[in-house]
């Protein structure tokens, strides 16, 4: 709270000269009675003044002109309330500031409700404001005018950015409350006049705190639905407070960013909101919005019906004129025997047609017989048959080759087994396998065949069928 009143006041008027004169002090008299005096601290006196102001004045309404308006980083509002000759510092907490419908600005005449208190660190009295409203103009109306000017300056009301409605819409989005009469009116009109129209409904609150945010979210969500040709956003009638969600900037920006045309259908015909200015098309009522959507279809169908009627009438008139002309020509003398000649020509045409049909059938039959003869001749030279014979010969040859290879392999196996048997019978290993052993000298360079070739203590090596070992002669 130490920075509540750091903002400067406007310059105060210079004090009167009489106030600048030093007061004359009387000479102390020894004969006056002495009284016990109480000395106050600055804090005690300030607290006493604060309590007196708060208890005696309490909550009040004050009117004046705003100046030095500033919103701090913490979100609190600091301002000065002044008139022609005086000024009063004011302060509003952010919790109360967020409920204001307009933006406080310097020069605005307002009526403030609050209580008088004292800011103790500086010893200044202040107005702790709880509510502000414009003087002579309602807060909602002022907020409406401020937002309208700001959006108009941004170009959101320009006619060149507004898009026409599609001629034959196939899918329409609706952003409104499910419980309101507006939705029922829209669906009723569309069902009666455009039964095959596809509706995509995005529910949203249209009244109260948070309604504007839901409407903006609904517009963003329904714009991403594939195939939506136009969007209707609105609600039924009500007071300016009930319709205020459509006067919020977030709704206006969402309508302007919509990739498809938006129809604003808010309240009755006399109700005008910010959404009506930003939308591509304004409808006086929700039912009228539905009428606008299908009016293009009705105009299109009516134009087709009119063109169809005009074309039918033109064809009938042309046929009647040609019939009259043919009747006149038929009544002339030169064409008196014309029907008989036409009958003779018709009979002649019938005879020629019969003869031609008979000749064509005879020629076709002769060509068919010739084709059959050629087909039988070609059948003897068919490649498929020759390939089939070659396939049979290949299969037979393959079988014979396979059998010959098997016989050669069997004979080779038999000869191999015989040779293996002969080798095994001649192998020294086979002798060792029967229990014999081979004795070698120590370095295994000579087979010992005579016991006299070794002496006691010599080392010999003995090879068996499986492995070998060393031995000492004793």
C-alpha positions in Angstrom: 0.0 0.0 0.0 3.0 2.4 0.1 2.6 3.2 -3.6 -1.1 4.0 -3.5 -0.6 7.7 -3.9 2.6 8.2 -5.8 0.8 9.8 -8.6 1.1 13.6 -8.5 -1.9 15.8 -7.8 -2.6 18.7 -10.1 -1.0 21.9 -8.9 -2.8 23.2 -5.9 -3.8 26.9 -5.7 -1.3 29.1 -3.8 -2.1 29.6 -0.2 -3.6 32.9 0.8 -1.2 35.5 2.3 -3.1 35.5 5.5 -2.2 31.8 5.9 1.5 32.5 5.4 1.7 35.0 8.2 3.2 33.6 11.3 0.7 33.5 14.1 1.2 35.8 17.0 2.0 34.0 20.2 0.9 35.5 23.5 3.3 35.9 26.3 3.0 33.1 28.8 1.4 34.3 32.0 2.6 33.0 35.3 -0.9 33.4 36.8 -2.7 30.9 34.3 -3.5 27.5 35.8 -1.3 24.7 34.5 -3.2 21.8 32.7 -2.1 18.3 32.0 -1.4 18.1 28.2 -1.6 15.0 26.0 1.0 14.6 23.4 -0.1 12.5 20.3 2.2 10.7 18.0 1.6 11.2 14.3 0.5 7.6 13.9 -2.0 7.9 16.7 -3.4 11.1 15.4 -3.7 9.6 11.9 -5.5 6.5 13.2 -7.8 8.7 15.1 -8.6 10.8 12.0 -9.1 7.6 10.0 -11.5 6.1 12.5 -13.5 9.3 12.7 -13.8 9.6 9.0 -14.8 6.0 8.5 -17.3 6.0 11.3 -18.9 9.4 10.7 -19.0 9.4 6.9 -19.0 5.7 5.9 -20.1 4.7 2.4 -20.8 7.7 0.1 -21.4 8.6 -3.5 -19.1 11.2 -5.0 -19.4 12.8 -8.5 -16.5 14.4 -10.4 -14.2 14.2 -13.3 -11.5 11.5 -13.6 -7.9 12.5 -14.1 -4.5 10.8 -13.6 -6.1 7.4 -14.3 -3.5 4.7 -14.2 -3.7 0.9 -13.8 -0.6 -0.4 -12.0 1.2 -3.7 -12.7 -0.7 -5.3 -9.9 -4.0 -4.5 -11.7 -5.3 -1.8 -9.2 -6.7 1.5 -10.5 -5.3 4.8 -9.2 -7.1 8.1 -10.1 -8.0 11.6 -9.0 -11.6 12.8 -8.8 -11.9 16.5 -9.2 -14.3 19.4 -9.8 -13.9 23.1 -10.4 -12.2 23.8 -7.0 -11.2 20.6 -5.3 -9.8 17.1 -5.9 -9.9 13.8 -4.2 -7.5 10.9 -4.6 -9.2 7.5 -5.3 -8.2 3.9 -5.4 -10.0 0.8 -6.7 -8.9 -2.8 -6.2 -8.6 -5.0 -9.3 -11.3 -7.4 -7.9 -13.8 -4.5 -8.2 -12.2 -3.1 -11.4 -12.9 -6.2 -13.5 -16.7 -5.7 -13.0 -16.7 -2.3 -14.7 -18.4 -2.3 -18.1 -16.4 0.6 -19.4 -12.8 1.7 -19.4 -12.1 4.6 -17.0 -10.3 7.4 -18.9 -9.2 10.9 -18.1 -11.9 13.5 -18.6 -14.8 11.2 -18.0 -17.5 12.5 -15.6 -18.4 9.7 -13.2 -20.2 8.9 -10.0 -18.1 6.9 -7.6 -19.3 4.8 -4.7 -16.9 4.0 -1.8 -15.8 4.9 1.6 -13.5 7.6 2.9 -10.3 6.4 4.6 -6.8 7.6 5.4 -3.6 6.3 3.9 -1.5 6.2 7.0 2.1 6.3 5.5 1.4 9.7 3.9 -1.4 11.0 6.1 -3.7 11.6 3.1 -7.4 10.9 3.0 -8.7 8.9 0.0 -11.7 7.4 -1.5 -11.6 3.6 -1.6 -13.9 3.1 -4.6 -16.0 0.1 -5.0 -18.1 1.1 -8.1 -17.8 3.6 -10.9 -20.5 4.6 -13.4 -20.5 7.3 -16.0 -22.5 10.4 -15.1 -25.5 10.9 -17.5 -24.5 7.9 -19.6 -24.8 4.2 -18.5 -21.7 2.2 -18.1 -22.9 -0.4 -20.6 -23.7 2.3 -23.2 -20.3 4.0 -22.7 -18.5 0.7 -23.1 -20.6 0.0 -26.2 -19.6 3.3 -27.7 -15.9 2.9 -26.8 -15.7 -0.6 -28.3 -17.7 0.5 -31.4 -15.2 3.3 -32.1 -12.2 1.1 -31.5 -13.4 -1.7 -33.8 -14.5 0.8 -36.5 -11.0 2.3 -36.4 -9.6 -1.2 -36.9 -11.7 -1.7 -40.1 -14.0 -4.4 -38.8 -17.1 -2.6 -39.9 -15.9 -1.9 -43.5 -18.3 -3.0 -46.2 -15.5 -4.3 -48.5 -14.6 -7.1 -46.0 -18.1 -8.5 -45.8 -18.8 -11.6 -47.8 -22.0 -12.6 -49.6 -24.0 -15.6 -48.5 -23.6 -18.8 -50.7 -26.3 -19.3 -53.3 -26.9 -23.0 -52.4 -25.6 -23.7 -48.9 -25.3 -27.4 -48.0 -24.2 -27.2 -44.4 -25.0 -24.4 -42.0 -23.4 -23.9 -38.5 -25.4 -22.5 -35.6 -23.9 -21.1 -32.4 -26.5 -20.5 -29.7 -28.0 -21.9 -26.6 -29.7 -25.3 -26.7 -32.4 -24.1 -24.3 -33.3 -20.9 -26.1 -36.2 -20.2 -28.4 -33.8 -18.9 -31.1 -32.6 -22.5 -32.0 -36.2 -23.8 -32.2 -37.2 -20.9 -34.5 -34.2 -21.4 -36.8 -34.7 -25.2 -37.1 -38.4 -24.8 -37.7 -37.9 -22.4 -40.6 -35.1 -24.4 -42.2 -37.0 -27.7 -41.8 -40.1 -26.2 -43.5 -38.2 -24.5 -46.4 -35.0 -26.5 -46.8 -35.5 -30.0 -45.4 -32.3 -31.5 -46.8 -30.0 -28.8 -45.3 -27.3 -30.2 -43.0 -27.1 -28.4 -39.6 -24.1 -28.3 -37.3 -25.0 -27.0 -33.8 -22.4 -25.8 -31.4 -24.0 -25.1 -28.0 -22.9 -22.0 -26.1 -24.1 -19.9 -23.2 -25.5 -16.5 -24.6 -26.0 -14.7 -21.3 -24.1 -14.1 -18.1 -20.4 -14.2 -17.1 -18.2 -16.3 -19.4 -20.9 -16.3 -22.2 -18.8 -14.2 -24.6 -15.8 -16.6 -24.2 -18.1 -19.6 -25.0 -19.5 -17.8 -28.1 -16.0 -17.0 -29.4 -14.9 -20.6 -28.8 -18.0 -21.9 -30.5 -17.3 -19.8 -33.6 -13.7 -21.0 -33.8 -14.8 -24.6 -33.3 -17.6 -24.6 -35.9 -15.4 -22.9 -38.5 -13.1 -25.9 -38.5 -15.9 -28.3 -39.4 -15.4 -29.4 -43.0 -18.0 -28.2 -45.5 -19.7 -25.5 -43.4 -20.8 -22.8 -45.8 -22.2 -20.2 -43.4 -22.6 -19.7 -39.6 -25.6 -18.2 -37.7 -24.8 -16.8 -34.3 -27.4 -15.2 -32.1 -30.1 -15.5 -29.4 -33.6 -14.2 -28.6 -34.5 -10.8 -27.3 -33.8 -9.3 -23.9 -32.4 -6.3 -22.1 -29.1 -4.7 -22.9 -27.6 -6.7 -20.0 -28.9 -10.0 -21.4 -27.5 -9.2 -24.9 -24.2 -7.9 -23.6 -22.2 -11.0 -24.5 -22.6 -10.0 -28.2 -21.1 -6.5 -27.4 -17.8 -8.0 -26.1 -14.7 -7.5 -28.1 -13.7 -11.2 -28.1 -17.0 -12.1 -29.9 -16.4 -9.3 -32.5 -12.9 -10.5 -33.2 -14.0 -14.1 -33.5 -16.7 -13.1 -36.1 -14.1 -11.1 -38.0 -11.7 -14.1 -38.1 -14.3 -16.6 -39.3 -13.3 -18.1 -42.6 -17.0 -18.4 -43.7 -19.8 -15.8 -43.8 -21.4 -15.1 -40.4 -25.1 -14.1 -39.9 -25.7 -12.1 -36.7 -29.3 -12.8 -35.3 -29.4 -11.1 -31.9 -32.6 -10.1 -30.1 -35.5 -8.3 -31.8 -35.4 -6.0 -34.8 -34.8 -2.9 -32.6 -31.8 -4.5 -30.8 -28.4 -3.6 -32.4 -25.2 -5.1 -31.0 -21.5 -4.9 -32.0 -21.8 -8.4 -33.5 -24.4 -6.9 -36.0 -21.8 -4.4 -37.2 -19.0 -7.0 -37.6 -21.0 -9.8 -39.1 -21.2 -10.2 -42.9 -25.0 -10.1 -42.7 -27.3 -8.8 -40.0 -30.7 -10.5 -39.4 -33.3 -8.7 -37.2 -34.4 -12.0 -35.6 -33.2 -15.7 -35.5 -36.1 -16.6 -37.7 -35.2 -13.9 -40.2 -31.6 -15.4 -40.3 -33.0 -18.7 -41.3 -35.1 -17.0 -44.0 -31.9 -15.3 -45.3 -30.1 -18.6 -45.5 -32.7 -20.2 -47.7 -33.8 -17.1 -49.6 -30.9 -17.6 -52.0 -32.1 -21.2 -52.7 -35.7 -19.9 -53.2 -34.5 -17.2 -55.6 -32.4 -19.8 -57.4 -35.3 -22.3 -57.7 -37.7 -19.5 -58.7 -35.4 -18.4 -61.4 -35.1 -22.0 -62.7 -38.9 -22.3 -62.6 -39.3 -19.1 -64.5 -36.8 -20.1 -67.1 -38.4 -23.5 -67.5 -41.8 -21.9 -68.0 -40.5 -19.5 -70.6 -38.7 -22.4 -72.4 -41.8 -24.5 -72.4 -44.0 -21.6 -73.7 -41.4 -20.9 -76.4 -41.3 -24.5 -77.6 -45.1 -24.8 -77.6 -45.4 -21.6 -79.6 -42.9 -22.8 -82.1 -44.6 -26.1 -82.5 -48.0 -24.4 -83.0 -46.5 -22.1 -85.7 -44.9 -25.0 -87.5 -48.2 -27.0 -87.3 -50.1 -24.1 -88.8 -47.6 -23.7 -91.6 -47.7 -27.4 -92.4 -51.5 -27.3 -92.5 -51.5 -24.3 -94.9 -48.9 -26.0 -97.2 -50.9 -29.3 -97.2 -54.0 -27.4 -98.3 -52.4 -26.1 -101.5 -53.4 -27.8 -104.9 -49.9 -28.9 -105.7 -49.9 -31.1 -102.6 -53.4 -32.6 -103.1 -52.0 -36.1 -104.0 -49.1 -35.8 -101.6 -50.4 -38.3 -99.0 -51.0 -40.9 -101.7 -47.4 -40.4 -103.0 -46.1 -40.7 -99.5 -48.0 -43.9 -99.0 -46.5 -45.4 -102.2 -43.0 -44.2 -101.2 -43.5 -45.8 -97.8 -44.5 -49.1 -99.4 -41.5 -49.0 -101.7 -39.2 -48.3 -98.8 -40.7 -51.3 -96.9 -40.0 -53.6 -99.9 -36.4 -52.4 -100.3 -35.8 -52.7 -96.5 -37.0 -56.3 -96.6 -34.8 -57.2 -99.6 -31.8 -55.5 -98.0 -32.3 -57.4 -94.8 -32.6 -60.7 -96.7 -29.4 -60.0 -98.7 -27.5 -59.0 -95.6 -28.6 -62.2 -93.8 -27.5 -64.4 -96.7 -24.1 -62.7 -97.0 -23.6 -63.0 -93.3 -24.4 -66.7 -93.3 -22.0 -67.3 -96.3 -19.2 -65.5 -94.5 -19.9 -67.4 -91.3 -19.6 -70.8 -93.2 -16.3 -69.6 -94.8 -15.0 -68.7 -91.4 -15.8 -72.1 -90.0 -13.9 -73.8 -92.8 -10.9 -71.7 -92.2 -11.1 -72.3 -88.5 -11.0 -76.1 -89.1 -8.0 -75.7 -91.3 -6.2 -73.7 -88.8 -7.0 -76.2 -86.0 -4.6 -78.7 -87.5 -1.8 -76.2 -87.2 -2.5 -75.0 -83.7 0.6 -74.2 -81.7 -1.1 -75.4 -78.5 -1.3 -79.0 -79.8 2.3 -79.0 -81.0 3.4 -77.6 -77.6 1.4 -80.3 -75.8 3.2 -83.1 -77.8 6.6 -81.5 -77.1 5.7 -81.3 -73.4 4.8 -85.0 -73.4 8.2 -85.9 -75.0 10.0 -83.7 -72.5 8.3 -85.4 -69.6 9.2 -88.9 -71.0 12.9 -87.9 -71.6 13.1 -86.4 -68.1 11.8 -89.6 -66.6 14.4 -91.7 -68.6 17.2 -89.4 -67.6 16.2 -89.5 -64.0 16.1 -93.3 -64.0 19.5 -93.5 -65.7 21.1 -91.2 -63.2 19.7 -93.2 -60.3 21.1 -96.5 -61.7 24.5 -94.9 -62.3 24.5 -93.6 -58.7 23.5 -97.0 -57.2 26.4 -98.7 -59.1 28.8 -96.1 -57.9 27.7 -96.5 -54.3 28.1 -100.3 -54.6 31.6 -100.0 -55.9 32.5 -97.5 -53.2 31.3 -99.8 -50.4 33.4 -102.7 -51.9 36.5 -100.5 -52.0 35.9 -99.3 -48.5 35.6 -102.9 -47.3 38.9 -103.9 -49.0 40.7 -100.9 -47.6 39.5 -101.6 -44.1 40.7 -105.3 -44.3 44.2 -104.1 -45.3 44.4 -101.2 -42.9 46.8 -101.6 -39.9 44.2 -99.9 -37.8 41.9 -102.8 -38.2 44.7 -105.1 -36.8 45.1 -102.7 -33.8 41.3 -102.8 -33.4 41.6 -106.6 -32.8 43.8 -106.0 -29.7 47.3 -105.7 -31.1 49.7 -102.8 -30.4 52.7 -101.2 -32.1 55.8 -100.4 -30.1 58.1 -97.5 -31.1 61.4 -96.2 -29.9 61.4 -93.0 -27.8 61.3 -90.5 -30.7 58.9 -92.7 -32.7 61.1 -93.1 -35.7 61.5 -96.9 -35.7 59.1 -99.8 -35.0 60.5 -102.3 -32.5 60.4 -105.8 -33.8 63.1 -107.4 -31.6 63.3 -107.2 -27.8 67.1 -107.1 -28.0 67.0 -103.7 -29.6 66.0 -102.1 -26.3 67.7 -102.2 -22.9 66.3 -101.8 -19.4 65.4 -98.2 -18.6 64.8 -97.3 -22.2 61.6 -95.4 -23.0 59.3 -96.8 -25.6 56.0 -95.6 -27.1 53.1 -97.9 -27.6 50.3 -97.2 -30.1 46.9 -98.8 -29.5 43.7 -98.8 -31.5 42.7 -95.8 -29.5 45.5 -93.5 -28.4 49.1 -94.2 -27.3 51.2 -94.2 -24.1 54.9 -94.2 -23.0 56.5 -97.2 -21.1 59.8 -97.9 -19.4 61.7 -101.2 -20.1 62.5 -103.1 -16.9 
